[in-house]
Amino acid sequence: DVVFRLDSAGRIVWVSPSLTTALGWLPEEWIGQIGTKFLVHGGETERYKANLQSLQNSDQRVIAREQIYAKDGGVSWIETHAGPYVNSKGIVEGSVASFHLIDEIVEAEETLRLSEQRHRRLADQMLDVVWAITLDGKFTYISPSVQQLRGFSPEEVMALPLNQNFTPDSFALVTEGLSKARDDVAAGQPVHFHAELEEYCKDGSTIWTDVKATCIDNKEGNFLEVVGITRDVTI
């Protein structure tokens, strides 16, 4: 981490030697400068000033993310933790802070965001219905394509009791499948379900669907929920 201290005017009065390792600057190149000089975006500069003002007016710590220039002209993301600097007489004389580079974290977050965006767009645009359900039969997700298939919005389907989604014979198959899923999860076995089900549409008609389901686990290997795909097989 790079540790530094600012006076009440926001000027850097001390910075640790680790600055050179992190960004290539010598400490003396920062001392005497306003901290915002090294930040990239104007919006972040304004937030930096607001955070500085907050530190001077209260004893609350501030955590912020900024983009900052390295000496070679490169740009890095940093996360800064700052608090008021109080002298031996109990008077606030600026602030003390530390920051560390978080380029890898920001890159991973952006990769995850784009991945989630792509998968959500795929689920939203596909004709098959993607869904997730708990072992007690409560939907936690239904893709928007259900509206094209059955006329219901995802919110309407999730609000319906499970038995009102299926004809009685098909609901019996669903009930049997959920019971077996609970047994499989309790035994540490994977969940598998495949059946043709007759589902109600919003206009009162019914539609035959091919339904396949399995389960997903968290990173520790513990069961999260049953997920599946429903496809129109009406001829």
N, C-alpha and C positions, 0 to 999 in steps of 0.2 A: 504493500500500500504506500501511497504518497501522502505524507502528512504535511499540512501547511497552516499558517496562521494569518488572519487578516486583521487590520486595524478597523476602527469604526467607520472609516471612509471607504472600506473595501479594498485597500491596498495590501498586497502580500508583504508581510514583514519577516516571514521565515518559511522555508520549505525544506523538506528532508532530501538528502542526497539520492534517494530512490527515484526522484524525478528523472534523473538522467537515464536510468535503466528503463523506465517506463516510456518516456516520450523523447529522450535525446537532449532535452534542455538542461543546462547547468542551473543550479539553484540561484546563482547570482543574476541570471537572465530574467528570472521571475520576480525577484525581490524588488519592491518599489513600484511594481506594475499593478494596475487594477485587474483583478482576477478575470473579468469578462473579456479581456483582450485576447485570451487564448481560446475562447469558445467560438463555435462555428456560426450558429444561427442567431439572428436578432431576437427571435422569439424566446430562445433559451436565455439570451442575455437579460431580457426583461424579467424572466422568471428568476434568474440568478439574483438580480437586484431585489426582487420581492422577497426572496428567501433570506437575503442578508438583512433586510429591514425587519423581517419577522424574528430573526435571531436577536436583534438588538432590543426588540420590544418585549420579548418573552424568554422563558427558559426552555422552550420547546426545541427539540432537535429537528433537523430538516434532512430528508433523504431526497436526492434528485438525480436524474439521468441527464447527461449532456453529451454533445459531440465536441471534441477538443482537438486542436491542432498539435501534431508532433513537430519537432524542429525541422524534420525533412519535408514538411508539407503534407504528410499523411494525416488522415483523420481517424480518430478512435472514439469509441463510446466509453464513457466512464460513469460509474455510480459514486456519488459523493454523499458522505455522511458528515453533517456539520452540527455544531452546538455553540452556545455562547462561550466566550473566553472571559473568565472572571478573575480579576487580580486579587492580591492578598487582602485588599480592603473590601472585597465583595462587590466591586464595581465592574460592570461589563465593559471590557475594552476590545470590542470586536468579536471575532469568532475563531474557532479552531476546527479544522476539518481534515478528512482523509478521503482519498478516492482510489479506486482500483479499476483496471481495464475490464470491460465486459463485452468486448467485440464478439467472442464466441457465444456468449449467452444471447446477445441480440440477434446474431445470425441464426441460432437454433430456434429462437422464438419466431422469427420471420419465416423460416422454413416450415415450422409447424403451422403457422397461420395460413400460409399459402396452400399447404397440404389439406388442411381442414376446409378451406374455401373451395378447392377443387373437388373434394369428395362431397361437400354439401351441394355444389352445383350439379354434380353428377346425379346425386340422389333426387334433387329437385326436378331434373329434366328427364329422367328415365321413365319409361312407361310402367315398368314393374314397380310394385310398392315395397319399400324397405321399411321395416318396423323393428321395434324392440319392446319386450314385455317382461315383467317380473314373474317370479314363480307363482305368485298369487293372482295372476291374470290381469295386471294393470299395465296398459301401454305407457311407455316412457318416451317413445318417438314413433311417428308415422310420417313418411315422406309425402310431399304435396301431391304426388301422382295418384294418391288415393281418390282425389276429387274427380279425376278423369275416369277412374275405374268404377267408382261407386256413387259419385255425386256428393259425398260428404267431404267437408273440410277435415284436415288432420285434427283440429281442435274438437270437432263434433264427434269423430270416432273415438277419441281419447276420453270424451265425457260419457259415452254410452257404456252401460254395463256390458260385459263381454258377451253375455248370451244374446244380446240384441243385435250383435253383428252377424250371427250365423243362424241358419235354420236349425231346428231341434236336433236332427240327426248329425249335422256337422258340428254343432256345439258339443255333442256327446264325444265326438272324436277329439275336439280341442281339450275338453276336460280330461279325457284319458291321457292325452299327450302331456298336459301339464303335470298330471299325477306322476307319470313315468319320469318326466324331467326332474321333479323334486327328488324322486328315488335315486336317479342317476347322479345328481349333484351330491346328495348325502353320501353316496358310495364312492365319490371321487371319479365318476365316469363321465365321459363327454355326452352331451345332449344331442340327439338326432330325432327329427320329426319330419315326415313327408306324407302328405295326404291331399286328396282333392276335396275341397270344401265348397259348400254353397253359401254365399254371403248375401246379405241384404243390401240393396241400393237405396238411396234416399227417396226415389220415386215409388218405392214399394215393390219393385221387381227384384229378382235375384240373379246372381251371376256365379258361374262355376269358376273356381280358381285352383291353381296348383300351388301348394304352400310347402316350402322347405324351411327348416329352422335348425339352428345349432346354438351353442352358447359361446359367450366371450368371457375371458378371465382378465383380472388385473395383472400388473407386472409381477405380483407375488404368487400368481397362479390360483388365486381365489375367484370363485364364480362371481360375475357381475350381473348378467342378465341374459335372457334368451333373445336372439336376433334372427330375423328371417326375411324371406322374399316371397311375395305373393304375385302370381302371374295369371292373367286372364286366359282361360282355356275354353271359354264359351264358343261353341260352334254355331 
